[in-house]
Amino acid sequence: MTESPDLAIAIDAQDRPGMLAALAQVIYEHGANVSYVGLVGRSGGMARVIFELESVGDQATLVAAIQAVDGVREVSTEPTFEKVFGRRIIVIGAGAQVSSVVSGAVSEADRHNIRGERISVDTIPLVGEKEIAEAVRATARLPRVEALVLAGSLMGGETTVAVREVRAAGILVVCLNMAGSVRTEADLVVTDPLQAGVMTVMAIASTAKLDISRIRGASF
């Protein structure tokens, strides 16, 4: 399991070449490691950059050093995305099946989140092999994604290749019991969409007792 970030900072700075490098240099000099960086807004020659950092020593000293960088207007500390949104489940596929999976996932996540978990559920209804394969691959580039659910009636070809790639990146893949070769690559195949959402949440929640290693490759 990766180390959880210690600190998140939002930086309002001049939108110019070299600014990101200057900020990264200060972070490096203070011994911190960048676990996430994102550009969340650009307007009027200014940009807002979000850093999430690990191995932070003296937070106050680091923030002051960033504030002193030429071109930085404001620095603020924020809750990390892991603390706010936590572990992330992505649901991709056809509209009707997606909505049922999400219903099960959100209901189950609610049970665990009131006990201290932070599990969020994102979704995009899509059709077309190329479009779905691109979305599947993109999940490996998103932060905090622990599980992907594929909800449709037929998936295979390039989507199957993409599933193989994201599983290699450490993402759990659950799919509905559908036609096509995706079933052969998924960690878990579940026939009922509602139950697929529930089981996916249980598989990643630390407050659940479902051990995916004991049922990996099974169909339900």
C-alpha positions in Angstrom: 0.0 0.0 0.0 1.3 3.5 -0.9 2.1 6.0 1.8 -0.7 8.4 2.7 0.0 12.1 2.0 0.9 14.2 5.0 0.0 17.6 3.6 -2.0 19.2 0.8 -1.2 22.8 -0.2 -3.0 25.1 -2.6 -0.7 27.7 -4.3 -1.8 30.8 -6.2 1.1 31.8 -8.4 2.0 33.5 -11.6 1.1 31.5 -14.7 4.5 31.5 -16.4 7.2 29.1 -17.6 9.4 27.8 -14.8 7.0 28.4 -12.0 6.2 24.7 -11.4 9.9 23.8 -11.5 10.6 26.5 -8.9 7.9 25.2 -6.6 9.1 21.6 -7.0 12.7 22.7 -6.2 11.6 24.1 -2.9 9.7 21.0 -2.0 12.7 18.9 -2.9 15.0 21.0 -0.8 12.8 20.4 2.2 12.9 16.7 1.8 9.3 16.1 0.9 8.0 13.9 -1.8 5.2 14.8 -4.3 2.5 12.2 -4.3 0.0 14.3 -6.4 0.1 17.6 -8.3 -2.8 19.2 -10.2 -3.5 22.5 -12.0 -7.0 23.4 -11.0 -7.5 26.9 -12.4 -5.9 29.5 -14.7 -7.2 33.1 -14.9 -5.8 36.6 -15.3 -2.2 35.5 -15.5 -2.5 33.4 -12.3 -2.8 29.7 -11.7 -3.8 27.6 -8.8 -1.6 24.5 -8.2 -2.4 21.7 -5.7 0.4 19.6 -4.3 -0.1 16.6 -2.0 3.1 15.7 -0.2 4.6 12.8 1.7 7.5 12.7 4.2 7.0 16.4 5.2 9.2 17.4 8.1 8.4 20.9 9.4 5.2 21.9 7.6 5.3 25.5 8.7 8.8 26.0 7.4 8.0 24.4 4.0 4.9 26.6 3.6 6.9 29.7 4.4 9.6 28.8 1.9 7.0 28.3 -0.8 5.4 31.6 0.1 8.8 33.2 -0.5 9.1 32.0 -4.1 9.0 34.8 -6.6 5.6 35.0 -8.2 3.7 33.2 -5.5 0.8 35.2 -4.2 -0.8 32.9 -1.6 -0.3 29.5 0.0 -2.9 27.6 2.0 -3.0 24.2 3.5 -6.0 22.0 2.7 -7.3 18.5 3.6 -5.9 15.8 1.3 -8.1 14.3 -1.3 -7.6 11.0 0.5 -9.1 12.4 3.7 -12.0 14.1 1.9 -12.9 11.6 -0.9 -10.8 8.6 0.0 -10.7 5.4 -2.0 -12.2 5.7 -5.5 -14.4 3.4 -7.5 -15.0 4.0 -11.2 -18.0 2.6 -13.0 -17.9 2.5 -16.9 -20.4 1.0 -19.3 -24.0 1.3 -20.6 -26.4 3.6 -18.9 -29.0 1.2 -17.4 -26.4 -1.2 -16.0 -24.2 1.6 -14.8 -27.0 3.2 -12.8 -27.8 -0.1 -11.1 -24.1 -0.7 -10.2 -23.8 2.8 -8.8 -26.9 2.4 -6.7 -25.5 -0.7 -5.0 -22.0 0.9 -4.6 -23.3 4.1 -3.1 -25.7 2.3 -0.7 -22.8 0.0 0.5 -20.3 2.9 0.7 -22.7 4.8 2.9 -22.6 1.9 5.4 -18.9 2.0 5.6 -18.4 5.7 5.4 -20.5 6.3 8.5 -17.9 4.1 10.2 -15.0 6.2 9.2 -14.3 5.1 5.6 -14.0 7.5 2.7 -15.2 5.7 -0.5 -16.3 7.7 -3.5 -18.0 6.5 -6.6 -17.5 8.0 -10.1 -19.2 6.9 -13.3 -19.4 7.5 -17.0 -21.9 5.8 -19.3 -20.2 5.0 -22.6 -20.7 2.9 -25.7 -18.2 1.8 -28.3 -15.2 -0.5 -27.9 -12.6 2.3 -28.6 -14.3 4.8 -26.2 -14.6 2.2 -23.4 -11.0 1.0 -23.8 -9.7 4.6 -23.6 -11.8 5.2 -20.5 -10.5 2.0 -18.9 -6.9 2.9 -19.5 -7.4 6.4 -18.2 -8.5 5.0 -14.8 -4.8 4.0 -14.2 -3.9 7.7 -14.6 -6.5 9.0 -12.1 -5.5 9.4 -8.4 -6.9 7.2 -5.6 -8.6 4.6 -7.9 -8.7 1.2 -6.3 -11.5 -0.5 -8.3 -13.1 -0.4 -11.7 -16.5 -1.9 -12.5 -17.4 -2.6 -16.2 -21.2 -2.7 -16.6 -22.5 -3.6 -20.0 -23.9 -6.4 -22.2 -20.9 -7.0 -24.4 -17.3 -6.1 -24.0 -14.2 -7.5 -25.5 -11.4 -6.9 -28.0 -9.4 -3.7 -27.1 -11.3 -3.3 -23.9 -10.0 -6.7 -22.7 -6.5 -5.6 -23.4 -7.1 -2.4 -21.5 -8.4 -4.4 -18.5 -5.3 -6.5 -18.5 -3.2 -3.3 -18.4 -5.1 -1.6 -15.5 -5.0 -4.8 -13.4 -1.3 -4.9 -13.9 -1.3 -1.4 -12.4 -2.9 -2.7 -9.3 -6.5 -1.8 -9.9 -9.2 -4.3 -9.0 -11.6 -5.0 -11.9 -15.1 -6.3 -11.5 -17.4 -6.9 -14.5 -21.0 -8.0 -15.0 -21.6 -11.4 -16.4 -21.8 -10.2 -20.0 -20.9 -11.5 -23.5 -17.3 -11.0 -24.7 -13.8 -11.7 -23.4 -13.7 -9.1 -20.6 -15.0 -11.7 -18.2 -11.8 -13.8 -18.7 -9.6 -10.9 -17.5 -11.7 -9.5 -14.6 -10.9 -10.2 -11.0 -14.5 -10.9 -10.3 -17.6 -11.5 -12.4 -21.0 -10.7 -10.9 -24.3 -11.2 -12.6 -26.5 -8.8 -10.7 -25.5 -5.1 -11.2 -26.7 -4.0 -7.8 -24.7 -6.8 -6.2 -21.6 -5.9 -8.3 -21.6 -2.5 -6.8 -22.0 -3.8 -3.3 -19.2 -6.4 -3.6 -16.8 -3.9 -5.1 -17.2 -1.6 -2.1 -16.8 -4.6 0.2 -13.6 -5.6 -1.6 -11.8 -2.3 -1.0 -13.3 -1.2 2.3 -11.1 -1.7 5.4 -14.2 -2.0 7.5 -15.5 -5.1 5.4 -14.4 -8.7 5.7 -14.5 -9.6 2.0 -11.1 -10.9 1.0 -10.8 -10.6 -2.8 -7.8 -12.9 -2.8 -10.0 -15.8 -1.7 -12.6 -15.3 -4.5 -10.5 -13.8 -7.3 -11.6 -15.3 -10.7 -14.9 -16.4 -9.4 -18.4 -15.7 -10.9 -21.5 -15.0 -8.9 
